[in-house]
Amino acid sequence: MKKKLIGSFLLLSALTVGCVRTGTSNKENDQRKQAVAQDNKYILGEEPAGAKDVLEVKTQAKNGDEVVIVGRIGGSVKPFTGRAAFTIVDMSLKSCSDREGDNCPFPWDYCCEAPDDLAKATVLVKFVDENGKTLAQDAKESMSLKELQTVVVRGVARRNGNGESGDSGITILGSGLFVRK
């Protein structure tokens, strides 16, 4: 009986220790994320003027043009790359959460849109170092971003192919980011 009592006590103690909360609270995590975002040199305090939609930039910007582009983070199940890069989608497209009665588990993937329309209305944004390499830190974490946020990005257009406007392949090399509320 004594062995059972001691065993029960040890088990209860282990369970109690296992349930003790360690680490930081949600409030502390939020404060840490805000501090990281505030320290990030790419975060802008105010929205840059003259933002153009993704579709307009994709059809008009030439290779090397300075642009200000607006869009929503999304376009796939995983719009963040794990580095300082992510995709944005033109504001004219509707995410699944924008559609009444749609309970899509990943509304930011825009799976309700035609794939060709989505491809035409999506652009990659990346933040690079002085050598043109994508920064290693995850944009989602370091810039406190999340799927479906509306962002305004200031940067330079880089075209694939022959570099002419109208080519579908374009990347925005970001130099500044503003998150709309």
FISE-936791 format. One record per residue: residue number from 1; residue in three letters; x, y, z of N, C-alpha, C in turn. Coordinates in nm, 2 decimals. Example, Ala and Ser with C-alpha at 12.3 -4.5 7.8 and 13.67 -1.06 7.14 Angstrom:
<atoms>
+------+-------+--------+--------+--------+--------+--------+--------+--------+--------+--------+
: fifi : marlo :   n.c1 :   n.c2 :   n.c3 :  ca.c1 :  ca.c2 :  ca.c3 :   c.c1 :   c.c2 :   c.c3 :
+------+-------+--------+--------+--------+--------+--------+--------+--------+--------+--------+
:    1 :   ALA :   1.32 :  -0.57 :   0.78 :   1.23 :  -0.45 :   0.78 :   1.32 :  -0.33 :   0.78 :
:    2 :   SER :   1.28 :  -0.22 :   0.71 :   1.37 :  -0.11 :   0.71 :   1.29 :   0.00 :   0.79 :
+------+-------+--------+--------+--------+--------+--------+--------+--------+--------+--------+
</atoms>
This chain:
<atoms>
+------+-------+--------+--------+--------+--------+--------+--------+--------+--------+--------+
: fifi : marlo :   n.c1 :   n.c2 :   n.c3 :  ca.c1 :  ca.c2 :  ca.c3 :   c.c1 :   c.c2 :   c.c3 :
+------+-------+--------+--------+--------+--------+--------+--------+--------+--------+--------+
:    1 :   MET :   0.08 :  -0.12 :   0.00 :   0.00 :   0.00 :   0.00 :   0.09 :   0.12 :   0.00 :
:    2 :   LYS :   0.20 :   0.12 :   0.08 :   0.28 :   0.23 :   0.09 :   0.35 :   0.26 :  -0.04 :
:    3 :   LYS :   0.39 :   0.15 :  -0.12 :   0.45 :   0.16 :  -0.25 :   0.36 :   0.22 :  -0.35 :
:    4 :   LYS :   0.23 :   0.18 :  -0.34 :   0.13 :   0.24 :  -0.43 :   0.11 :   0.39 :  -0.40 :
:    5 :   LEU :   0.11 :   0.43 :  -0.28 :   0.09 :   0.56 :  -0.24 :   0.21 :   0.65 :  -0.29 :
:    6 :   ILE :   0.33 :   0.60 :  -0.27 :   0.45 :   0.67 :  -0.31 :   0.45 :   0.68 :  -0.47 :
:    7 :   GLY :   0.41 :   0.57 :  -0.54 :   0.40 :   0.57 :  -0.68 :   0.30 :   0.67 :  -0.73 :
:    8 :   SER :   0.18 :   0.68 :  -0.66 :   0.08 :   0.77 :  -0.70 :   0.13 :   0.92 :  -0.68 :
:    9 :   PHE :   0.20 :   0.94 :  -0.57 :   0.25 :   1.07 :  -0.54 :   0.35 :   1.11 :  -0.65 :
:   10 :   LEU :   0.44 :   1.02 :  -0.68 :   0.54 :   1.06 :  -0.79 :   0.47 :   1.08 :  -0.92 :
:   11 :   LEU :   0.38 :   1.00 :  -0.96 :   0.30 :   1.03 :  -1.08 :   0.23 :   1.16 :  -1.08 :
:   12 :   LEU :   0.17 :   1.19 :  -0.97 :   0.10 :   1.32 :  -0.96 :   0.20 :   1.44 :  -0.96 :
:   13 :   SER :   0.31 :   1.42 :  -0.90 :   0.41 :   1.52 :  -0.90 :   0.46 :   1.55 :  -1.04 :
:   14 :   ALA :   0.49 :   1.44 :  -1.12 :   0.54 :   1.45 :  -1.25 :   0.43 :   1.52 :  -1.34 :
:   15 :   LEU :   0.31 :   1.48 :  -1.32 :   0.20 :   1.55 :  -1.40 :   0.19 :   1.69 :  -1.37 :
:   16 :   THR :   0.21 :   1.73 :  -1.24 :   0.20 :   1.87 :  -1.20 :   0.31 :   1.95 :  -1.26 :
:   17 :   VAL :   0.43 :   1.89 :  -1.26 :   0.55 :   1.96 :  -1.31 :   0.53 :   1.97 :  -1.46 :
:   18 :   GLY :   0.48 :   1.87 :  -1.53 :   0.45 :   1.87 :  -1.67 :   0.35 :   1.98 :  -1.71 :
:   19 :   CYS :   0.27 :   2.02 :  -1.62 :   0.16 :   2.11 :  -1.65 :   0.20 :   2.26 :  -1.61 :
:   20 :   VAL :   0.32 :   2.27 :  -1.55 :   0.36 :   2.40 :  -1.51 :   0.40 :   2.48 :  -1.64 :
:   21 :   ARG :   0.35 :   2.60 :  -1.65 :   0.36 :   2.68 :  -1.77 :   0.50 :   2.74 :  -1.77 :
:   22 :   THR :   0.57 :   2.72 :  -1.88 :   0.70 :   2.77 :  -1.90 :   0.70 :   2.86 :  -2.02 :
:   23 :   GLY :   0.81 :   2.93 :  -2.04 :   0.82 :   3.01 :  -2.16 :   0.76 :   3.15 :  -2.15 :
:   24 :   THR :   0.72 :   3.21 :  -2.26 :   0.66 :   3.34 :  -2.26 :   0.51 :   3.34 :  -2.29 :
:   25 :   SER :   0.45 :   3.44 :  -2.24 :   0.30 :   3.45 :  -2.26 :   0.28 :   3.50 :  -2.40 :
:   26 :   ASN :   0.15 :   3.49 :  -2.44 :   0.11 :   3.54 :  -2.58 :   0.14 :   3.69 :  -2.59 :
:   27 :   LYS :   0.12 :   3.77 :  -2.48 :   0.15 :   3.91 :  -2.47 :   0.30 :   3.93 :  -2.49 :
:   28 :   GLU :   0.38 :   3.86 :  -2.43 :   0.52 :   3.87 :  -2.44 :   0.57 :   3.84 :  -2.58 :
:   29 :   ASN :   0.51 :   3.73 :  -2.64 :   0.54 :   3.69 :  -2.78 :   0.50 :   3.81 :  -2.88 :
:   30 :   ASP :   0.39 :   3.87 :  -2.86 :   0.34 :   3.98 :  -2.94 :   0.43 :   4.09 :  -2.93 :
:   31 :   GLN :   0.48 :   4.13 :  -2.81 :   0.57 :   4.24 :  -2.78 :   0.70 :   4.21 :  -2.85 :
:   32 :   ARG :   0.75 :   4.08 :  -2.84 :   0.88 :   4.05 :  -2.91 :   0.87 :   4.06 :  -3.06 :
:   33 :   LYS :   0.75 :   4.02 :  -3.12 :   0.74 :   4.03 :  -3.26 :   0.73 :   4.18 :  -3.30 :
:   34 :   GLN :   0.66 :   4.26 :  -3.22 :   0.66 :   4.40 :  -3.25 :   0.79 :   4.47 :  -3.25 :
:   35 :   ALA :   0.87 :   4.43 :  -3.15 :   1.01 :   4.48 :  -3.14 :   1.09 :   4.44 :  -3.26 :
:   36 :   VAL :   1.08 :   4.32 :  -3.30 :   1.16 :   4.27 :  -3.42 :   1.11 :   4.35 :  -3.54 :
:   37 :   ALA :   0.98 :   4.37 :  -3.55 :   0.93 :   4.44 :  -3.67 :   0.98 :   4.59 :  -3.66 :
:   38 :   GLN :   0.98 :   4.65 :  -3.55 :   1.02 :   4.79 :  -3.53 :   1.17 :   4.80 :  -3.56 :
:   39 :   ASP :   1.25 :   4.70 :  -3.53 :   1.39 :   4.71 :  -3.55 :   1.42 :   4.68 :  -3.70 :
:   40 :   ASN :   1.33 :   4.62 :  -3.78 :   1.35 :   4.59 :  -3.91 :   1.36 :   4.71 :  -4.00 :
:   41 :   LYS :   1.47 :   4.73 :  -4.07 :   1.49 :   4.86 :  -4.14 :   1.40 :   4.87 :  -4.26 :
:   42 :   TYR :   1.33 :   4.76 :  -4.30 :   1.24 :   4.76 :  -4.42 :   1.10 :   4.81 :  -4.38 :
:   43 :   ILE :   1.06 :   4.81 :  -4.26 :   0.93 :   4.85 :  -4.22 :   0.91 :   5.00 :  -4.23 :
:   44 :   LEU :   0.81 :   5.04 :  -4.30 :   0.79 :   5.19 :  -4.32 :   0.69 :   5.23 :  -4.22 :
:   45 :   GLY :   0.71 :   5.35 :  -4.17 :   0.61 :   5.41 :  -4.07 :   0.49 :   5.47 :  -4.13 :
:   46 :   GLU :   0.49 :   5.50 :  -4.26 :   0.37 :   5.55 :  -4.33 :   0.37 :   5.49 :  -4.47 :
:   47 :   GLU :   0.25 :   5.48 :  -4.53 :   0.23 :   5.42 :  -4.66 :   0.29 :   5.51 :  -4.77 :
:   48 :   PRO :   0.37 :   5.45 :  -4.85 :   0.43 :   5.53 :  -4.97 :   0.31 :   5.56 :  -5.06 :
:   49 :   ALA :   0.32 :   5.68 :  -5.12 :   0.22 :   5.73 :  -5.21 :   0.23 :   5.66 :  -5.35 :
:   50 :   GLY :   0.12 :   5.66 :  -5.42 :   0.12 :   5.61 :  -5.56 :   0.12 :   5.46 :  -5.58 :
:   51 :   ALA :   0.07 :   5.39 :  -5.48 :   0.07 :   5.24 :  -5.49 :  -0.01 :   5.20 :  -5.61 :
:   52 :   LYS :   0.04 :   5.10 :  -5.69 :  -0.03 :   5.04 :  -5.80 :  -0.06 :   4.90 :  -5.78 :
:   53 :   ASP :  -0.17 :   4.85 :  -5.84 :  -0.21 :   4.71 :  -5.82 :  -0.11 :   4.62 :  -5.89 :
:   54 :   VAL :  -0.11 :   4.49 :  -5.84 :  -0.02 :   4.39 :  -5.90 :  -0.03 :   4.38 :  -6.05 :
:   55 :   LEU :  -0.16 :   4.37 :  -6.10 :  -0.18 :   4.36 :  -6.24 :  -0.12 :   4.47 :  -6.32 :
:   56 :   GLU :  -0.14 :   4.59 :  -6.27 :  -0.08 :   4.71 :  -6.34 :   0.07 :   4.71 :  -6.34 :
:   57 :   VAL :   0.13 :   4.67 :  -6.23 :   0.28 :   4.67 :  -6.23 :   0.33 :   4.56 :  -6.32 :
:   58 :   LYS :   0.26 :   4.44 :  -6.32 :   0.31 :   4.33 :  -6.40 :   0.30 :   4.36 :  -6.55 :
:   59 :   THR :   0.20 :   4.44 :  -6.59 :   0.19 :   4.47 :  -6.73 :   0.26 :   4.60 :  -6.78 :
:   60 :   GLN :   0.30 :   4.69 :  -6.68 :   0.36 :   4.82 :  -6.73 :   0.50 :   4.84 :  -6.68 :
:   61 :   ALA :   0.54 :   4.78 :  -6.57 :   0.68 :   4.81 :  -6.52 :   0.78 :   4.75 :  -6.61 :
:   62 :   LYS :   0.89 :   4.82 :  -6.63 :   1.00 :   4.77 :  -6.71 :   1.11 :   4.73 :  -6.61 :
:   63 :   ASN :   1.20 :   4.65 :  -6.65 :   1.31 :   4.60 :  -6.57 :   1.39 :   4.72 :  -6.51 :
:   64 :   GLY :   1.40 :   4.72 :  -6.38 :   1.48 :   4.83 :  -6.31 :   1.39 :   4.94 :  -6.27 :
:   65 :   ASP :   1.26 :   4.95 :  -6.31 :   1.17 :   5.06 :  -6.26 :   1.15 :   5.05 :  -6.11 :
:   66 :   GLU :   1.15 :   5.17 :  -6.05 :   1.11 :   5.19 :  -5.91 :   0.96 :   5.18 :  -5.91 :
:   67 :   VAL :   0.91 :   5.10 :  -5.82 :   0.76 :   5.08 :  -5.81 :   0.72 :   5.08 :  -5.67 :
:   68 :   VAL :   0.59 :   5.11 :  -5.66 :   0.52 :   5.10 :  -5.53 :   0.40 :   5.01 :  -5.56 :
:   69 :   ILE :   0.39 :   4.90 :  -5.50 :   0.29 :   4.80 :  -5.54 :   0.21 :   4.76 :  -5.41 :
:   70 :   VAL :   0.08 :   4.73 :  -5.43 :  -0.01 :   4.69 :  -5.32 :  -0.07 :   4.56 :  -5.36 :
:   71 :   GLY :  -0.09 :   4.47 :  -5.26 :  -0.15 :   4.34 :  -5.28 :  -0.17 :   4.27 :  -5.14 :
:   72 :   ARG :  -0.23 :   4.16 :  -5.15 :  -0.26 :   4.08 :  -5.03 :  -0.16 :   3.96 :  -5.03 :
:   73 :   ILE :  -0.11 :   3.93 :  -4.92 :  -0.02 :   3.81 :  -4.91 :  -0.10 :   3.69 :  -4.93 :
:   74 :   GLY :  -0.05 :   3.61 :  -5.03 :  -0.12 :   3.48 :  -5.06 :  -0.08 :   3.43 :  -5.20 :
:   75 :   GLY :  -0.17 :   3.35 :  -5.25 :  -0.15 :   3.30 :  -5.39 :  -0.12 :   3.15 :  -5.39 :
:   76 :   SER :  -0.09 :   3.10 :  -5.27 :  -0.06 :   2.95 :  -5.25 :  -0.08 :   2.92 :  -5.11 :
:   77 :   VAL :  -0.08 :   2.79 :  -5.08 :  -0.10 :   2.74 :  -4.94 :   0.02 :   2.80 :  -4.86 :
:   78 :   LYS :   0.14 :   2.81 :  -4.91 :   0.25 :   2.86 :  -4.84 :   0.31 :   2.98 :  -4.92 :
:   79 :   PRO :   0.25 :   3.10 :  -4.89 :   0.30 :   3.22 :  -4.97 :   0.44 :   3.27 :  -4.91 :
:   80 :   PHE :   0.48 :   3.23 :  -4.79 :   0.61 :   3.26 :  -4.74 :   0.71 :   3.16 :  -4.77 :
:   81 :   THR :   0.83 :   3.20 :  -4.80 :   0.93 :   3.10 :  -4.85 :   1.02 :   3.05 :  -4.74 :
:   82 :   GLY :   1.01 :   3.11 :  -4.62 :   1.11 :   3.07 :  -4.51 :   1.22 :   3.17 :  -4.51 :
:   83 :   ARG :   1.23 :   3.26 :  -4.60 :   1.33 :   3.36 :  -4.61 :   1.26 :   3.50 :  -4.62 :
:   84 :   ALA :   1.32 :   3.60 :  -4.65 :   1.26 :   3.74 :  -4.66 :   1.19 :   3.75 :  -4.80 :
:   85 :   ALA :   1.10 :   3.66 :  -4.83 :   1.03 :   3.67 :  -4.96 :   0.89 :   3.61 :  -4.94 :
:   86 :   PHE :   0.79 :   3.66 :  -5.02 :   0.66 :   3.61 :  -5.01 :   0.59 :   3.66 :  -5.14 :
:   87 :   THR :   0.47 :   3.60 :  -5.17 :   0.39 :   3.64 :  -5.28 :   0.27 :   3.72 :  -5.24 :
:   88 :   ILE :   0.24 :   3.82 :  -5.33 :   0.12 :   3.90 :  -5.31 :   0.03 :   3.88 :  -5.43 :
:   89 :   VAL :  -0.10 :   3.91 :  -5.41 :  -0.20 :   3.89 :  -5.51 :  -0.27 :   4.02 :  -5.53 :
:   90 :   ASP :  -0.31 :   4.05 :  -5.65 :  -0.39 :   4.17 :  -5.69 :  -0.51 :   4.18 :  -5.60 :
:   91 :   MET :  -0.55 :   4.30 :  -5.57 :  -0.66 :   4.33 :  -5.48 :  -0.80 :   4.29 :  -5.55 :
:   92 :   SER :  -0.80 :   4.28 :  -5.68 :  -0.92 :   4.25 :  -5.75 :  -0.96 :   4.10 :  -5.74 :
:   93 :   LEU :  -0.87 :   4.02 :  -5.70 :  -0.91 :   3.88 :  -5.68 :  -0.96 :   3.86 :  -5.54 :
:   94 :   LYS :  -1.05 :   3.76 :  -5.53 :  -1.11 :   3.73 :  -5.40 :  -1.05 :   3.61 :  -5.34 :
:   95 :   SER :  -1.01 :   3.62 :  -5.21 :  -0.97 :   3.50 :  -5.14 :  -1.09 :   3.41 :  -5.11 :
:   96 :   CYS :  -1.07 :   3.29 :  -5.07 :  -1.18 :   3.21 :  -5.04 :  -1.26 :   3.26 :  -4.92 :
:   97 :   SER :  -1.19 :   3.33 :  -4.82 :  -1.26 :   3.38 :  -4.71 :  -1.35 :   3.51 :  -4.74 :
:   98 :   ASP :  -1.32 :   3.56 :  -4.86 :  -1.40 :   3.68 :  -4.91 :  -1.54 :   3.63 :  -4.97 :
:   99 :   ARG :  -1.55 :   3.50 :  -4.99 :  -1.67 :   3.44 :  -5.05 :  -1.76 :   3.39 :  -4.95 :
:  100 :   GLU :  -1.88 :   3.43 :  -4.95 :  -1.98 :   3.39 :  -4.85 :  -2.00 :   3.24 :  -4.85 :
:  101 :   GLY :  -2.00 :   3.18 :  -4.73 :  -2.02 :   3.04 :  -4.72 :  -1.91 :   2.95 :  -4.75 :
:  102 :   ASP :  -1.79 :   3.01 :  -4.78 :  -1.67 :   2.92 :  -4.82 :  -1.59 :   2.90 :  -4.69 :
:  103 :   ASN :  -1.57 :   2.78 :  -4.66 :  -1.49 :   2.74 :  -4.54 :  -1.36 :   2.68 :  -4.57 :
:  104 :   CYS :  -1.29 :   2.73 :  -4.66 :  -1.16 :   2.68 :  -4.71 :  -1.06 :   2.68 :  -4.60 :
:  105 :   PRO :  -0.98 :   2.58 :  -4.57 :  -0.88 :   2.58 :  -4.47 :  -0.77 :   2.67 :  -4.49 :
:  106 :   PHE :  -0.74 :   2.71 :  -4.62 :  -0.63 :   2.80 :  -4.66 :  -0.68 :   2.90 :  -4.75 :
:  107 :   PRO :  -0.76 :   3.00 :  -4.70 :  -0.83 :   3.10 :  -4.79 :  -0.73 :   3.18 :  -4.86 :
:  108 :   TRP :  -0.61 :   3.19 :  -4.82 :  -0.51 :   3.28 :  -4.88 :  -0.45 :   3.21 :  -5.01 :
:  109 :   ASP :  -0.49 :   3.08 :  -5.03 :  -0.44 :   3.02 :  -5.16 :  -0.52 :   3.05 :  -5.28 :
:  110 :   TYR :  -0.63 :   3.12 :  -5.26 :  -0.71 :   3.17 :  -5.37 :  -0.75 :   3.06 :  -5.46 :
:  111 :   CYS :  -0.78 :   2.94 :  -5.40 :  -0.81 :   2.82 :  -5.48 :  -0.95 :   2.84 :  -5.56 :
:  112 :   CYS :  -1.03 :   2.94 :  -5.52 :  -1.16 :   2.96 :  -5.59 :  -1.14 :   3.03 :  -5.72 :
:  113 :   GLU :  -1.02 :   3.09 :  -5.74 :  -0.99 :   3.16 :  -5.86 :  -0.94 :   3.07 :  -5.97 :
:  114 :   ALA :  -0.96 :   3.10 :  -6.09 :  -0.90 :   3.02 :  -6.20 :  -0.75 :   3.03 :  -6.19 :
:  115 :   PRO :  -0.68 :   2.92 :  -6.21 :  -0.53 :   2.91 :  -6.19 :  -0.46 :   3.01 :  -6.29 :
:  116 :   ASP :  -0.51 :   3.03 :  -6.41 :  -0.45 :   3.13 :  -6.50 :  -0.46 :   3.27 :  -6.45 :
:  117 :   ASP :  -0.58 :   3.30 :  -6.40 :  -0.61 :   3.44 :  -6.35 :  -0.52 :   3.46 :  -6.23 :
:  118 :   LEU :  -0.51 :   3.36 :  -6.14 :  -0.42 :   3.38 :  -6.02 :  -0.28 :   3.40 :  -6.06 :
:  119 :   ALA :  -0.23 :   3.32 :  -6.15 :  -0.09 :   3.34 :  -6.20 :  -0.06 :   3.48 :  -6.25 :
:  120 :   LYS :  -0.15 :   3.53 :  -6.33 :  -0.14 :   3.66 :  -6.39 :  -0.14 :   3.77 :  -6.28 :
:  121 :   ALA :  -0.21 :   3.74 :  -6.17 :  -0.23 :   3.84 :  -6.06 :  -0.14 :   3.83 :  -5.94 :
:  122 :   THR :  -0.04 :   3.75 :  -5.95 :   0.05 :   3.72 :  -5.84 :   0.19 :   3.76 :  -5.87 :
:  123 :   VAL :   0.26 :   3.82 :  -5.77 :   0.40 :   3.86 :  -5.79 :   0.48 :   3.82 :  -5.67 :
:  124 :   LEU :   0.61 :   3.79 :  -5.69 :   0.70 :   3.76 :  -5.58 :   0.76 :   3.88 :  -5.53 :
:  125 :   VAL :   0.77 :   3.90 :  -5.40 :   0.84 :   4.02 :  -5.33 :   0.95 :   3.95 :  -5.25 :
:  126 :   LYS :   1.07 :   4.01 :  -5.27 :   1.18 :   3.96 :  -5.18 :   1.27 :   4.08 :  -5.14 :
:  127 :   PHE :   1.32 :   4.06 :  -5.03 :   1.41 :   4.16 :  -4.97 :   1.55 :   4.10 :  -4.98 :
:  128 :   VAL :   1.65 :   4.18 :  -5.04 :   1.78 :   4.12 :  -5.07 :   1.89 :   4.21 :  -5.00 :
:  129 :   ASP :   2.01 :   4.14 :  -4.99 :   2.12 :   4.22 :  -4.94 :   2.19 :   4.29 :  -5.06 :
:  130 :   GLU :   2.30 :   4.35 :  -5.03 :   2.37 :   4.43 :  -5.13 :   2.43 :   4.35 :  -5.25 :
:  131 :   ASN :   2.44 :   4.22 :  -5.23 :   2.48 :   4.13 :  -5.33 :   2.36 :   4.07 :  -5.41 :
:  132 :   GLY :   2.24 :   4.11 :  -5.38 :   2.12 :   4.06 :  -5.45 :   2.07 :   3.92 :  -5.40 :
:  133 :   LYS :   2.13 :   3.88 :  -5.29 :   2.08 :   3.75 :  -5.23 :   1.96 :   3.77 :  -5.13 :
:  134 :   THR :   1.86 :   3.69 :  -5.14 :   1.75 :   3.70 :  -5.05 :   1.79 :   3.69 :  -4.91 :
:  135 :   LEU :   1.75 :   3.78 :  -4.82 :   1.78 :   3.78 :  -4.68 :   1.74 :   3.65 :  -4.62 :
:  136 :   ALA :   1.81 :   3.60 :  -4.52 :   1.79 :   3.47 :  -4.46 :   1.67 :   3.47 :  -4.37 :
:  137 :   GLN :   1.64 :   3.58 :  -4.30 :   1.54 :   3.58 :  -4.20 :   1.40 :   3.56 :  -4.26 :
:  138 :   ASP :   1.31 :   3.49 :  -4.20 :   1.18 :   3.46 :  -4.25 :   1.10 :   3.59 :  -4.24 :
:  139 :   ALA :   1.04 :   3.64 :  -4.35 :   0.96 :   3.76 :  -4.35 :   0.84 :   3.75 :  -4.26 :
:  140 :   LYS :   0.78 :   3.63 :  -4.25 :   0.66 :   3.62 :  -4.17 :   0.70 :   3.65 :  -4.02 :
:  141 :   GLU :   0.81 :   3.60 :  -3.98 :   0.85 :   3.62 :  -3.84 :   0.92 :   3.76 :  -3.82 :
:  142 :   SER :   1.02 :   3.79 :  -3.91 :   1.09 :   3.91 :  -3.88 :   1.02 :   4.04 :  -3.91 :
:  143 :   MET :   0.91 :   4.03 :  -4.00 :   0.83 :   4.15 :  -4.03 :   0.69 :   4.14 :  -3.97 :
:  144 :   SER :   0.67 :   4.04 :  -3.89 :   0.54 :   4.02 :  -3.83 :   0.43 :   4.02 :  -3.93 :
:  145 :   LEU :   0.44 :   3.94 :  -4.03 :   0.34 :   3.93 :  -4.14 :   0.26 :   3.81 :  -4.12 :
:  146 :   LYS :   0.14 :   3.81 :  -4.19 :   0.06 :   3.69 :  -4.19 :  -0.02 :   3.69 :  -4.32 :
:  147 :   GLU :  -0.07 :   3.57 :  -4.36 :  -0.15 :   3.55 :  -4.48 :  -0.27 :   3.65 :  -4.48 :
:  148 :   LEU :  -0.30 :   3.70 :  -4.60 :  -0.41 :   3.78 :  -4.64 :  -0.39 :   3.93 :  -4.59 :
:  149 :   GLN :  -0.28 :   3.96 :  -4.53 :  -0.26 :   4.10 :  -4.49 :  -0.24 :   4.18 :  -4.62 :
:  150 :   THR :  -0.29 :   4.30 :  -4.62 :  -0.27 :   4.39 :  -4.74 :  -0.14 :   4.47 :  -4.71 :
:  151 :   VAL :  -0.04 :   4.46 :  -4.80 :   0.09 :   4.53 :  -4.79 :   0.11 :   4.62 :  -4.91 :
:  152 :   VAL :   0.19 :   4.72 :  -4.88 :   0.23 :   4.81 :  -4.98 :   0.39 :   4.80 :  -4.98 :
:  153 :   VAL :   0.44 :   4.77 :  -5.10 :   0.59 :   4.75 :  -5.10 :   0.65 :   4.85 :  -5.20 :
:  154 :   ARG :   0.76 :   4.91 :  -5.15 :   0.84 :   5.00 :  -5.24 :   0.96 :   4.92 :  -5.28 :
:  155 :   GLY :   0.99 :   4.92 :  -5.41 :   1.10 :   4.85 :  -5.45 :   1.14 :   4.87 :  -5.60 :
:  156 :   VAL :   1.21 :   4.77 :  -5.66 :   1.25 :   4.77 :  -5.80 :   1.20 :   4.65 :  -5.87 :
:  157 :   ALA :   1.15 :   4.67 :  -5.99 :   1.10 :   4.56 :  -6.07 :   1.21 :   4.49 :  -6.13 :
:  158 :   ARG :   1.21 :   4.35 :  -6.12 :   1.31 :   4.27 :  -6.19 :   1.23 :   4.17 :  -6.28 :
:  159 :   ARG :   1.25 :   4.18 :  -6.41 :   1.18 :   4.10 :  -6.50 :   1.26 :   3.98 :  -6.54 :
:  160 :   ASN :   1.19 :   3.87 :  -6.56 :   1.25 :   3.75 :  -6.62 :   1.24 :   3.76 :  -6.77 :
:  161 :   GLY :   1.30 :   3.67 :  -6.84 :   1.29 :   3.67 :  -6.99 :   1.37 :   3.78 :  -7.05 :
:  162 :   ASN :   1.31 :   3.86 :  -7.14 :   1.38 :   3.96 :  -7.21 :   1.38 :   4.10 :  -7.14 :
:  163 :   GLY :   1.31 :   4.10 :  -7.02 :   1.31 :   4.22 :  -6.94 :   1.21 :   4.33 :  -6.98 :
:  164 :   GLU :   1.13 :   4.30 :  -7.08 :   1.03 :   4.39 :  -7.12 :   0.90 :   4.39 :  -7.04 :
:  165 :   SER :   0.83 :   4.50 :  -7.03 :   0.70 :   4.50 :  -6.96 :   0.61 :   4.41 :  -7.04 :
:  166 :   GLY :   0.52 :   4.35 :  -6.96 :   0.42 :   4.26 :  -7.03 :   0.46 :   4.11 :  -7.01 :
:  167 :   ASP :   0.60 :   4.09 :  -6.98 :   0.64 :   3.95 :  -6.95 :   0.57 :   3.91 :  -6.82 :
:  168 :   SER :   0.53 :   3.79 :  -6.81 :   0.46 :   3.75 :  -6.69 :   0.55 :   3.73 :  -6.57 :
:  169 :   GLY :   0.68 :   3.70 :  -6.59 :   0.77 :   3.68 :  -6.48 :   0.83 :   3.81 :  -6.43 :
:  170 :   ILE :   0.80 :   3.84 :  -6.30 :   0.85 :   3.97 :  -6.24 :   0.86 :   3.94 :  -6.09 :
:  171 :   THR :   0.97 :   4.00 :  -6.04 :   0.99 :   3.99 :  -5.90 :   1.01 :   4.14 :  -5.85 :
:  172 :   ILE :   0.96 :   4.17 :  -5.73 :   0.99 :   4.30 :  -5.68 :   1.09 :   4.29 :  -5.57 :
:  173 :   LEU :   1.20 :   4.36 :  -5.59 :   1.31 :   4.36 :  -5.49 :   1.28 :   4.48 :  -5.39 :
:  174 :   GLY :   1.22 :   4.44 :  -5.28 :   1.17 :   4.53 :  -5.18 :   1.27 :   4.61 :  -5.11 :
:  175 :   SER :   1.25 :   4.74 :  -5.09 :   1.33 :   4.83 :  -5.01 :   1.25 :   4.89 :  -4.89 :
:  176 :   GLY :   1.12 :   4.87 :  -4.90 :   1.03 :   4.92 :  -4.79 :   0.90 :   4.85 :  -4.79 :
:  177 :   LEU :   0.84 :   4.83 :  -4.67 :   0.72 :   4.76 :  -4.66 :   0.63 :   4.83 :  -4.56 :
:  178 :   PHE :   0.50 :   4.85 :  -4.60 :   0.40 :   4.91 :  -4.51 :   0.28 :   4.81 :  -4.51 :
:  179 :   VAL :   0.23 :   4.78 :  -4.39 :   0.12 :   4.69 :  -4.37 :   0.00 :   4.78 :  -4.34 :
:  180 :   ARG :  -0.10 :   4.76 :  -4.43 :  -0.23 :   4.83 :  -4.41 :  -0.31 :   4.77 :  -4.30 :
:  181 :   LYS :  -0.38 :   4.85 :  -4.22 :  -0.46 :   4.80 :  -4.11 :  -0.60 :   4.76 :  -4.17 :
+------+-------+--------+--------+--------+--------+--------+--------+--------+--------+--------+
</atoms>
